[in-house]
Amino acid sequence: MPLDKSIRKFSGGEVYFWIEQGSSIHLKAVSGTDPVELSSKETREIAKALLDLAVELEALDKT
């Protein structure tokens, strides 16, 4: 996992994702042994951020 600002964090740091080696999006959801619970607002924010990251990844693929 990259240790820089490219990591997007949500839900108090329980959900995060990043572009790995310019080729794929890695997503991690961690909340002890319980599932990560998301509000509708958090879900929309994550969905938008993932779509934005997909656009960024597509741009990397074109270079």
N, CA, C and O of each residue as an XYZ file, in Angstrom:
252
protein
N       0.846     -1.172      0.000
C       0.000      0.000      0.000
C       0.894      1.238      0.000
O       1.871      1.298      0.746
N       0.562      2.232     -0.838
C       1.372      3.445     -0.870
C       1.226      4.234      0.423
O       0.165      4.232      1.047
N       2.280      4.895      0.811
C       2.255      5.681      2.046
C       2.218      7.170      1.726
O       2.982      7.946      2.299
N       1.350      7.566      0.832
C       1.298      8.967      0.450
C      -0.135      9.449      0.330
O      -1.074      8.757      0.725
N      -0.289     10.640     -0.217
C      -1.603     11.268     -0.296
C      -2.534     10.617     -1.310
O      -3.685     11.036     -1.431
N      -2.072      9.605     -2.044
C      -2.922      8.966     -3.040
C      -3.965      8.040     -2.411
O      -4.864      7.566     -3.106
N      -3.860      7.783     -1.129
C      -4.837      6.936     -0.440
C      -6.064      7.777     -0.101
O      -5.946      8.842      0.505
N      -7.240      7.294     -0.494
C      -8.497      7.959     -0.136
C      -9.086      7.203      1.042
O      -9.260      5.986      0.981
N      -9.398      7.933      2.130
C      -9.930      7.286      3.341
C     -11.343      7.777      3.626
O     -11.666      8.948      3.428
N     -12.182      6.847      4.100
C     -13.573      7.146      4.410
C     -13.987      6.397      5.666
O     -13.280      5.508      6.141
N     -15.135      6.768      6.189
C     -15.734      6.099      7.343
C     -14.747      5.994      8.502
O     -14.553      4.923      9.078
N     -14.131      7.126      8.830
C     -13.194      7.159      9.951
C     -11.954      6.310      9.726
O     -11.345      5.838     10.686
N     -11.574      6.111      8.471
C     -10.393      5.312      8.153
C     -10.659      3.822      8.029
O      -9.725      3.044      7.835
N     -11.924      3.408      8.138
C     -12.245      1.984      8.018
C     -12.293      1.519      6.565
O     -12.134      0.331      6.283
N     -12.513      2.456      5.646
C     -12.556      2.141      4.221
C     -11.525      3.010      3.528
O     -11.532      4.232      3.680
N     -10.643      2.387      2.769
C      -9.679      3.180      2.014
C      -9.281      2.462      0.741
O      -9.349      1.237      0.643
N      -8.859      3.268     -0.243
C      -8.471      2.697     -1.527
C      -7.457      3.587     -2.206
O      -7.297      4.759     -1.865
N      -6.768      2.999     -3.184
C      -5.692      3.692     -3.881
C      -5.436      2.989     -5.208
O      -5.901      1.872     -5.435
N      -4.687      3.665     -6.081
C      -4.232      3.036     -7.320
C      -2.907      2.356     -7.026
O      -1.980      2.971     -6.498
N      -2.830      1.086     -7.372
C      -1.627      0.289     -7.119
C      -0.842      0.110     -8.415
O      -1.358     -0.437     -9.389
N       0.380      0.564     -8.420
C       1.313      0.412     -9.535
C       0.728      0.863    -10.870
O       1.092      0.340    -11.924
N      -0.179      1.838    -10.818
C      -0.745      2.391    -12.041
C      -1.598      1.434    -12.844
O      -1.908      1.704    -14.004
N      -1.993      0.290    -12.228
C      -2.709     -0.711    -13.018
C      -4.046     -1.169    -12.438
O      -4.849     -1.772    -13.151
N      -4.297     -0.895    -11.165
C      -5.547     -1.364    -10.567
C      -5.874     -0.549     -9.317
O      -5.014      0.110     -8.732
N      -7.142     -0.619     -8.932
C      -7.595      0.038     -7.706
C      -7.650     -1.021     -6.614
O      -8.289     -2.061     -6.776
N      -6.982     -0.750     -5.514
C      -7.039     -1.634     -4.346
C      -7.964     -0.983     -3.325
O      -7.856      0.213     -3.057
N      -8.868     -1.768     -2.759
C      -9.834     -1.283     -1.777
C      -9.736     -2.153     -0.535
O      -9.695     -3.380     -0.623
N      -9.697     -1.505      0.621
C      -9.628     -2.237      1.878
C     -10.714     -1.688      2.807
O     -10.868     -0.474      2.937
N     -11.453     -2.572      3.442
C     -12.467     -2.196      4.425
C     -12.186     -2.996      5.690
O     -12.287     -4.222      5.693
N     -11.834     -2.294      6.765
C     -11.400     -2.957      7.988
C     -12.135     -2.364      9.184
O     -12.129     -1.150      9.389
N     -12.763     -3.224      9.963
C     -13.473     -2.783     11.163
C     -13.461     -3.906     12.193
O     -14.516     -4.403     12.587
N     -12.273     -4.304     12.625
C     -12.198     -5.409     13.583
C     -12.824     -6.650     12.995
O     -12.494     -7.048     11.878
N     -13.720     -7.261     13.733
C     -14.403     -8.453     13.235
C     -15.795     -8.140     12.706
O     -16.459     -9.015     12.151
N     -16.241     -6.898     12.874
C     -17.564     -6.489     12.411
C     -17.486     -5.935     10.991
O     -16.430     -5.471     10.563
N     -18.595     -5.982     10.263
C     -18.603     -5.357      8.942
C     -18.519     -3.838      9.078
O     -18.905     -3.275     10.103
N     -18.020     -3.193      8.053
C     -17.986     -1.731      8.032
C     -19.395     -1.250      7.720
O     -20.004     -1.684      6.742
N     -19.910     -0.357      8.550
C     -21.243      0.196      8.332
C     -21.109      1.570      7.703
O     -20.317      2.396      8.157
N     -21.893      1.813      6.648
C     -21.840      3.077      5.930
C     -23.214      3.728      5.899
O     -24.230      3.062      5.703
N     -23.227      5.029      6.094
C     -24.469      5.777      5.909
C     -24.682      5.979      4.411
O     -23.780      5.720      3.614
N     -25.856      6.435      4.030
C     -26.099      6.689      2.609
C     -25.162      7.777      2.097
O     -24.700      7.708      0.958
N     -24.877      8.776      2.924
C     -23.963      9.849      2.520
C     -22.552      9.297      2.288
O     -21.919      9.615      1.281
N     -22.065      8.477      3.213
C     -20.733      7.879      3.056
C     -20.676      6.989      1.813
O     -19.678      6.982      1.093
N     -21.742      6.249      1.572
C     -21.792      5.377      0.403
C     -21.693      6.185     -0.880
O     -20.967      5.805     -1.799
N     -22.414      7.293     -0.949
C     -22.346      8.157     -2.134
C     -20.962      8.779     -2.292
O     -20.454      8.881     -3.408
N     -20.350      9.194     -1.187
C     -19.004      9.778     -1.247
C     -17.989      8.752     -1.752
O     -17.129      9.072     -2.573
N     -18.093      7.528     -1.259
C     -17.178      6.468     -1.690
C     -17.409      6.140     -3.163
O     -16.453      5.976     -3.920
N     -18.664      6.045     -3.566
C     -18.968      5.745     -4.970
C     -18.395      6.818     -5.887
O     -17.801      6.497     -6.917
N     -18.564      8.085     -5.528
C     -18.028      9.177     -6.343
C     -16.505      9.117     -6.389
O     -15.906      9.271     -7.453
N     -15.885      8.894     -5.243
C     -14.422      8.834     -5.194
C     -13.889      7.657     -6.013
O     -12.854      7.784     -6.668
N     -14.577      6.522     -5.987
C     -14.156      5.376     -6.796
C     -14.297      5.673     -8.289
O     -13.435      5.298     -9.084
N     -15.381      6.344     -8.666
C     -15.542      6.723    -10.069
C     -14.444      7.690    -10.493
O     -13.891      7.561    -11.586
N     -14.124      8.659     -9.635
C     -13.035      9.602     -9.925
C     -11.710      8.863    -10.073
O     -10.916      9.165    -10.964
N     -11.481      7.905     -9.204
C     -10.244      7.132     -9.259
C     -10.193      6.274    -10.530
O      -9.121      6.082    -11.104
N     -11.336      5.763    -10.965
C     -11.388      4.990    -12.209
C     -11.004      5.867    -13.399
O     -10.301      5.418    -14.304
N     -11.464      7.109    -13.397
C     -11.091      8.049    -14.459
C      -9.584      8.289    -14.430
O      -8.929      8.307    -15.472
N      -9.039      8.473    -13.226
C      -7.593      8.669    -13.076
C      -6.821      7.448    -13.591
O      -5.803      7.593    -14.267
N      -7.307      6.263    -13.270
C      -6.657      5.032    -13.722
C      -6.721      4.911    -15.246
O      -5.744      4.512    -15.879
N      -7.863      5.252    -15.832
C      -7.986      5.219    -17.291
C      -7.002      6.178    -17.945
O      -6.430      5.864    -18.989
N      -6.799      7.347    -17.337
C      -5.842      8.319    -17.871
C      -4.424      7.752    -17.811
O      -3.628      7.972    -18.724
N      -4.111      7.029    -16.747
C      -2.790      6.399    -16.637
C      -2.600      5.335    -17.713
O      -1.502      5.172    -18.245
N      -3.675      4.612    -18.030
C      -3.602      3.559    -19.046
C      -3.310      4.129    -20.430
O      -2.733      3.449    -21.278
N      -3.710      5.381    -20.654
C      -3.522      6.004    -21.967
C      -2.121      6.557    -22.155
O      -1.738      6.902    -23.273
N      -1.346      6.646    -21.072
C       0.006      7.206    -21.188
C       1.031      6.136    -21.440
O       2.219      6.436    -21.563
